[in-house]
Amino acid sequence: MLWVILLVMPGMTVSPARAQDTPGQPTPAPEPPAAAAAEPEERTTGLPKAVEWTFNFDATWGTFGFANSLYRNPREDIDADLSDQWFEGSVKPALSGHHRFRDDSEIYGKLSAVGARTYGSAPNLVGDDVSSFKPEDFYIGWRSNHSFLERFDDNTFDVSIGRVPYKLGHGMLLSDGAAEGGSRGGYWTNARKAFSFGTIARFTPGPHHLIEGFYLDKDDLPENDIGTRLTGINYEYSIGEHSTLGATYMKFWAHSDLKPERDGLNVINLRAYVTPITAVPQATVEFEYASERNGDLLHSNAWTLQGSYELSHVTWKPMLTYRYAFFQGDDGDTARNENFDPLLPGFHDWGTWWQGEIAGEYFLSNSNLMTHLARVHVTPRDSISGGLLFFKYLIDQPETFAPGVTATSLAFESDLYVDWKINGNFTLSVVAAFANPQTAAREAFDRSRNFGYGMVFLAYSY
């Protein structure tokens, strides 16, 4: 840019032409414009541009503390006692991508890893101040985005293979594909969920139907590798937006010397998550039934029934829930085993399917157990929710629960939980729990003092 500075004396006028040139003298050449600022170099990932990439990063930190708690082994892969207090932390970086072909089909995949650490005088059950870092998701898949037959809707086929996660229904029987705690750390955090190997094929012949076939191999702890593997077929039918019916058959295998009742086990699972009155979507009913059959090695049943109603027009939108859950126990008067195998349950919501923040997490499994759950959940703000859980635990077959037990009443537990979405990335969860041992607990463990538990858990997601 050329700047011309003129000094003008009082009473003197200068025409624009006069100010720019003088007759008889050559017009000076204009100065070249200043060099344009160098454009910033485009940053690239270095990855193939034909693939649309997504990077995610999750991290957690939590502190956990007990007072007078009762410690047993609720999970098949850990066998030790708990101490009073410990910390857990985890990180999970993940990279996923997909590429769309000209025929509108897609190839996709995901790669992630989980690092978990348990520290601060950790109990043996969760791992003695240990840490680990190992692959989590590592799979590739292909899906169609158009129908091969005119009467079929989009996304007709979807096939994936590798280290894959898989959850059946609300996770009562099949959800958690990887063991935690022990030499891996992260007992409560449970950041690992992918199976060590699996393949899943999905077929959607219409907007209301889903058919799945799968093979899954659980990622057990190296110090307690039971060898759980399964194959299955799942069918789901959606009735409108809020109702789903499901039926699943699964065949399990395991090391016969370590888990004989699971090796060759046949499982049938029926599910119904429905809003029975279309005009009242605030009322929901959930029913689930499971049958386990493996000759005389195992012949057992489980079922659960839950009803909920949300007062959506009331301040804080309170939701009231009642659930009854039954997991059969072994009848000592019969030759066969009726003790229900919990299989691979996982978290769906507070109270499912680790039933109770004290009992279900630390000394009870979904076997030889009956529970009554009453819950009140409120949402004061979009970013804050919380509630109260009340559990009544009963034993189905006291004589096979522990030597000398004759009573069925085991414990009563109440849990207070609060979830605060601090922003789009951070969520803070706080739990305070209290449990009172009943007659069966006193007979089995000679424990009569009330149990207390507290937890603070911070999660980050990007």
C-alpha positions, 0 to 999 in steps of 0.5 A: 500500500502506498501512503502519500503525506502532504503538508498543506499550508494555510490558504493553499489548495491542492487538486487530486491530480496535482497531488499525484503527479507533476507535469513534465516529470515521469510518474513514479512506479507504484510500490509492489503490494506487501507479500501476502501472508503465507497460508498455514499449511494444512494439517493432516492425520497422515491416514488415508483420506478415503476413510472418514476418521473419528478420534475418541478419548475416555478417562475415569478416576474414582475413589471407593470406601467401605465401613464394616462391609461383608466381603465375598466373591460376586464374580467368577474371575476373582477370589479374595477379600476387600479392604477399606478404601482404594482408587481406580483410574482408566484411559481409553484412546480410540480411533474409528473410521469408515469408507463408503463405496460407490454402491453405498455399502461401507467398510468400517473398523475401530481400534482402541486400548484401555489402561487401568490402574488400581492403587492406594492400598488396594484390596486383593479383590480389585488388585494390589496396586496394579496397572495394565495397558492392553488392546480393547476394540480391534475389529473390522466390519462391512455393512450395506446401506441399500437393500438387495431386495426391494421389500427389504429396507436399508442397512440390510446386512452388517458383519463384523469380526475381531475384538468386538463388544456385544450386549444382549438386551439390557445385559442381564445375561450377556454384556461384559466380554472382558474380566477386570480386577486382579492383575488388570486393575479397574475392578469397579470401573470396568472399562474393558468390555470387548470379547477377545474374539468375536464375529457378529452378523446382523440382518434387518429384513424390515424396519421392525425386525432384527436377526443376529448370529454371533460367536464370542470368546470371553477375555478372561483374566490370565490367572483365571481363564475359564475358557468361556465361549458361546455362539447364539442367534437372536431375534428382536421385533420392535412394536412402534418406538418404545416396545421391543420383544426378543428371543435368543438361543445360546450355546456355551462352552468352558474348560470342563475341569474348571466350569463343568456346568457351563461346558455344553450349556444351552440357554434360552432367553426371552425379553419384553420391554414394552409400553403396554398402553400406547397413549401412556408412554410414561408407563413401561413394563420389562420382563425377562426369562432365562432357561439354563439346561445342561443335563444333570450338571445344570437345570435352572431358571431365572426371571425378572419383572419390572414396572415403571411410571414417570410423572412427566408433568411434575417438577423434577419428573420423578420416575417410580419403579418396582422390580422383582428378580428371581435367580434359582438356587440349588435344591439340596434334595435333588441329584441335579444342580439348579444353581443358576449360572449368572453368565456375563452380565453388565451395567445397564442402569443403576441397580442392573445388573450388579444388584446394589452398590454393596451387595451386587458389586461385592458379595452377591451374584445373580444366583440363589437369589431373590430381590425386591427393588423399589426405586425413585429417580428424579431429574431436577435439571437436564444436567443433574439426575439422581435417586434412591434404590431400596433392595431386599435380598432373599435366598432361594435355597438357604441350605445350599447358600452356606453351612448352617443357614436356615433363614431366607432374609439376607440383607436390606440395602439403600443406595443414594446416587447423583449424576452431574453432567458438568459439561459436554465432556465431564460427568461426576457420579456420587454414591452413598450406600447403607446395608443392614445384614439380616438373619441369613447373613448373621448365620452364614458369616457371623456378621451383624454390623451395618455396612457402609459404602461411598464412591466418587467417580469422575468420567471424561469423554471426548 
